[in-house]
Amino acid sequence: MLDVNYIRDNLKEVSEILEKRRVVVDLAHILEIDEERRKLIREVEELRHGRREIATKKEIEKGKKLKEELSKKEAGLAAVEAELNEYMEQVPNILSPNVPRGKGEEDNVEIKKWGKPTEFDFEPKDHLDLGKSLGIIDQERAAKISGHGFYFLMGLGANLELALLNWVTDFLSKKGYPPVITPALVRKQFVEGTGYLPKREEPDIYKIEGEDLYLIATAEIPLAGLHSDEVLSEKELPKNYAGFSPCFRKEAGTYGKYTHGIFRVHEFDKVEIFKFVNPSDSDKAFEEIISLQEEICQALEIPYRIVNICSGEMSAPAYLKYDIEYWDPVNKIYRELTSASNTTDYQARRLNIRYREGNEIKYVYTLNGTAIALSRTIIAILENHQQKDGSVKLPKALHEYMGQDSIQR
């Protein structure tokens, strides 16, 4: 959430950001509501001051009238603040000057490539065909039980996911990111607080009927809420976490997107990097997340590229967002593997996460990034490391964790 004072003082800039993001919000109405709020605050303060003066003079009847008037004004103020908050939640974050302007993914800007795109001297199989032939992925039986968008990982497929999880947890622990296993269900205020429950769109998140609980789409949601309503000391920053959780997504509006196999599913496991930082350190923290993601991809021997996400593709909380895309050697295209976002104080304001700097209390900045999306990482390994005989060579980093160097039929 932006500070309404920032909108008032930078109306032209915020209007331009909305246009770049292709988002419509009535900023003029927000400022009108805020003006009414400020007027009511002044009136409430005057009435409170008047009551205090009367209390010392013991003017009982006048005091009763002021109390009634104050009660009405306070109720009016609460209603106006609720309306303002509802409109403010529709306003996305400001954008970094480094965000390219654009409408869709075709306008994202490539900034780096690593590894030579994998080529074969045989006809490569996609991950689903490989998974079936190796007996490690069963989507048909999962569909029978749960419907479209689910899968079984069988035998060595399950071992591969667990090996990846254990390896990346060890890797991140050594880098100063202790593991956290988060709740998979959270209250609405935390979904809204992270920006995952837009007011004007169909949310891509499951709700538990009759309860104030939602299935999380990412561990970012409970991790962001971990220090809500807290004031951290400056010396505690940065606070780093590596959160493991199942993730649940409706994947609504996927028409025209790649949905083959286990690439885009309703349930998958993921490890999420999350940071609470001093605002002055956020640029460096963002670079650190990207560096960690690159180290993970390189250790797993996955060719990739990094893209700077354009304004029209940005999520509401993000100030700057990069994706890492793995090379799909079957279709000869790069596909999303991880993402990283600097959300500045957008989530911290909503969730009231602050820190003490000298005599001042300020909002922290939050950043997040995918350490490993396990299903997509399995896809990238299977497709890029497949052999002519139908087996899959495992990256050296996983040999110790798998107890073998390949997956055979």
VENTA-V898216 format. One line per field, one symbol per residue. ss: DSSP state (2 for helix, 1 for strand, 0 for the rest). phi: phi as a letter, one per 40 degrees, with the letter a starting at -180 (. if undefined). psi: psi as a letter, one per 30 degrees, with the letter a starting at -180 (. if undefined). A space follows every 10 residues. Layout:
ss=???
phi=???
psi=???
//
This chain:
ss=0002222220 2222222222 2000002222 2222222222 2222222222 2222222002 2222222222 2222222222 2222222200 0000000000 0000222011 1111000000 0000002222 2222001122 2222220000 0110022222 2222222222 2222000111 1000110222 2222000000 0000001000 0001100002 2222200001 1112220011 1111111100 0000000000 0000001111 1111111022 2222222222 2222222220 0001111100 2220000001 1111111100 0011111111 1100022222 2011111001 1110111111 1112222222 2222010000 0110022222 220001100
phi=.ccccccccb dccccccccc cgbbbccccd cccccccccc cccccccccc ccccdccgcc cccccccccc cccccccccc cccccccccc ccccbccccc cibbccccbc babbgcdcbb cacccccccc ccccgbbbcc cccccbgcgb acbbfccccc cccccccccc dcdccgbccb bcccbbcddc ccccgcbccb bcccacbccg bcabcccacd cccccdbcfb bccdccccbb bbccacbbac fcgcdgccbc gbcbbcaaba bbcbbbbcdc bccccccccc ccccdccccc fbcabbbccc dcbccdccca abbbbccccc cfacbdbbaa bcbfcccccc cfbbacbgcb bbccbbbaac caccccccdc cdccbcbccg cbccdddcdc ccgababbc
psi=klkfeeeefh eeeeeeeeee fhkjkieeee eeeeeeeeee eeeeeeeeee eeeeeffhie eeeeeeeeee eeeeeeeeee eeeeeeeeff klllkkffkk kleafffkkk fkkkkkkkll gljllleeee eeefhfkjfe eeeeefakgl lkkkcfeeee eeeeeeeeee eeefggjkkk jlkfklleff eeffggikeg ljkhkkkjkg likkkkflfe eeeefegkhl jlleffklkk ljkkllkkkf hlhgkfljgk bgejlfklkl kkkkkklkef geeeeeeeee eeeeeeeeeg hjkllkkjkl effklefkek kkkkklkjfe fhlkkkellk kjgbgeeeee ghjllkjbgk klklkkllkk ekjeeeeeee eeefgllegf lkkkkeffee ffglgljl.
//
